[in-house]
Every structure is written in C-alpha cells, then in structure tokens.
Amino acid sequence: MKKSQLVFVPLPSRGHLASTVEFAKLLVNRHGNLSVTILIIKAPYDPAGEAYALSLTSSLSFPKQLQFILLPDPNHDPNSNQSLNPASFIDSVVENQKLNVRQAVSALISGPDSPRLAGFVVDMYCSTMIDVADEFGVPTVGFFTAGAAFLGYMLHIHTLRERENVDTTALNFKDSGAQFAIPSFQNLVPANVFPGAALDKEWATFFYLHACRLKKAKGIIVNTFEELESHAVGSFRNADFTVYPVGPILSVGETESETIQRGSDVMEWLDGQPPLSVLFLCFGSMGCFDDDDQVIEIARSLERSGVHFVWSLRLQKPTSKPLEAPSDCSNPKDVLPEGFLERTAKSGKVIGWAPQAQILAHKAVGGFVSHCGWNSILESIYYGVPIATWPLYSEQQLNAFELARELKLGVEISLDYRMEFGDVSKSGVISAERIEKGIKQVMERESEVRKKVKEMSEMSKRALMEGGSSYSYLGRFIHDILN
C-alpha cells in the first residue's frame, strides 16, 4: 500500500496535547505505511505543553513515523489579545495560525516522495482548521478529548438553544431546578451540572460554534471505550458522522526521567503504606482553591477521618492571568491549620505537583478525590481506583454527574461546585463534615462502587487488546481514513 500521512492540529495545552500524542503513537504503531505530523501551536497561556511535546522526541522508543512541527508565532506583540476574554483569546490563538498551517502542510506534500495526505485530525476546539483541510481536498476527523456523553451534550446544545428556546446563560438558570432529556444520557440532566461553558455568554458562543463546526467532520475520535459509555456511544448510531471510541488513551507505562525524579519522595513513602490505605487528593494541572477557608476545611476533614493521604496542594497566584496554571505551594504552613503538618507527619504527605498516573497505579492507593477531568477519570478507572467527585471548571460537573449518577463508578463530595476560569464567584465552602463523608465512602474496602470500578478496570485493558472494542474501532478508523 502507498504511504499516507495525517496532519494533527491539537489545542495547545498539555491535557489535550498528551492524549493527541498518545493517539498518534497508537496509529503509527498499528499501521507501518502511515505517518503523522503534529503541528504545535505556541500557547502563551501554557508553555509547558510545547516543552512537553518536544521532550518526547528524545525518547528512544519514540516512533520514527511521528514528527512535530513547531509553528511560528504570528503575534509579535506579547501583550496583544490579552484584553480578550479567555474564550475569544483561545479562538484568536488558533485562528491566527491558519496561514502557518497551510504553509506547513503545503511543504509536507510538496516533495516527489511525500506520502499522500489522507486527512486532518483536529482538536475539538481547533475546529476552524476544517476550513484548511477543505482547501486541500481531504477529510477532517475531530479529536474529542472528553467522553462520549459530553460529546452528545455538546452536539445537542443547538437543539436546546434553537428548538426548545432554552437560554442556558440566563441569570439563575443553573439554580432553576430544571432537568433536560439529552440523548447521550440515560437520566434527565439537571441544570446545576451543566458545564460552565454553557452558562457564560462568551463561553457559550465559543462552545456553540465549535459544536456546529464539529458536525461537518467526517468522523469524531473519542477518548473513551464502548464498555464504559455504552449508552452514550449507542446514541450516535444514526448520526451523519462516525464516532470512533478508541480509548482509554493514556500515557500508561511512561518512564519520563523527570516524572520519576520529581515523584520519587512520595513514591518511596507510598511503598511503606498498606494496600488500599491511602487517599489521593489532586485537582488537575489547572485545579486549585484560592479560598483559604476551603483549604482549611479539607485539612480538617483529613484529620477527622484519620485516613492516610497524599494531597497535591496548589495555589493560584494573585497576579495570575486567566488560563495560567497554578503554582506549587511554597510554604503550606501559610494556608493550612496551625500544627496540621506536625499532627499528620506520619499519616500524610502534602506535596505540590504530583505524578498522578504513578500514584494511582500504586497498590497503596485506595481512593481518589478528583476534579473529574476526563483524563483523570480514565486513569482512575484504568488503575481501579474509585473517585470521590469534586468538579471545579470546564465540563467537570457533567463528568461528575455521569460518573456518580449514570455509571455508579464514583461517590459524591459535590457535583456542582464551580471555580471557573476568570470567575471570582464562589460555590460556597464545602464543609469538613461533607468532605469526610465522601472520604469514608470512597475508602470503603468492600463497597459496590469499588467492585464496579475494578470490573471496569479490567474491561478498559481488554478494550485496547487485539480483538477488543477500542482496538477494532482504531482499525476501522485507519481503514476509513486511508480509503
């Protein structure tokens, strides 16, 4: 078969980029005549994403058929567009790269021995690049880094907005008590778990436009597996595009030296703990609390429960710009209750950045208090660790609802807590008593939730093996895109 190539355009943030790279590796390892070029957009709000991508190429196991091209920065003024709201800013960063993408792709296909351009794979929030793919006369497939249920919600937004005249941005909408039938969910979805992107006028427009554009794609790759979201995946059977659930797409078994080095202390501590005895608290690369009272309530709950714990405590700097990642807490004593670190010295570890996948894979970890980012949900399921839900931003409230109410694979601390980007409004402080209740539930040794998570963990591994559901969907995608 003649050699073919795909061009990937990921959103320039580490969370989206990591799963994009892992999917590209799956493709080129599966098909010897297929190569992938990932176009890296320079992101002023997340420079770590670019550094992460480029660091991967030094690995001896990095596939030869996979390459990165770092696109030039079209914006010579570092302060330009900083006054835009975060949604418009993200769109402007991607939109301004269209010319660079055209030029990069033209160069890729111009040589006499260049592989045939088979198509574009574009991130869910880079859907404007469908226009560029159309100029080259090749199909576009969307790459959806969240789950199938959220994809169904996102594509159903136009129905709520246009046909049912639902204004999700109306004042008090999320507190209205209204519930909605959405095809990708088995249960009615309450307004209070609608994602923040649907509640804010500027984000809602961003959200709506990308949903409309995604419908123009020939297919959508989803980072999920059929056994996990069988109802949601089944809801697309009559869609005009093909959905390919090919997950869980994870950085499983990665041995990055920096990750091992940075996490060595906590991993050594975990080695000395009994199996399933440690609670892990981590709120993602962008997750943090800028309310000292909430940090104090978490600390109180940990002391009251008596559970052993690893707590990734990160804080937002007062000078932080929207979309800027939080930093490690340089002096935890400044925000924790007096004497907390001394009283819990033997039972817990308060750390900054955490090697999340390594920690979840450790036999000592028995529960996970999580913001319910989709990558974190997939990692926890893969490693068989039940989640206590505490969403913060983006689509995490909807993820938490799906995990706890739809799939019964998690317990609730909260489903509707909100700490949106650039939004200083608070959901209130969750009390130590409420947090402690969730901690005790998630750490139960013989709970039904733990049993279900363990079963789903085995299914997630089988899905990726030859003959598994995700393995088969990946083969179908390769066949479709090459033909």
PyMOL commands that set and color helices and strands:
alter all, ss='L'
color gray80, all
select helices_A, chain A and resi 14-30+47-56+86-95+98-109+127-135+148-163+173-175+191-193+196-199+201-214+230-234+257-262+264-271+292-305+332-334+340-343+356-361+374-382+396-406+432-442+448-464+469-482
alter helices_A, ss='H'
color red, helices_A
select strands_A, chain A and resi 4-9+34-40+66-70+116-123+140-144+179-180+189-190+219-222+242-245+278-282+308-312+314-315+327-328+348-351+365-370+387-389+410-412
alter strands_A, ss='S'
color yellow, strands_A
deselect
rebuild
show_as cartoon
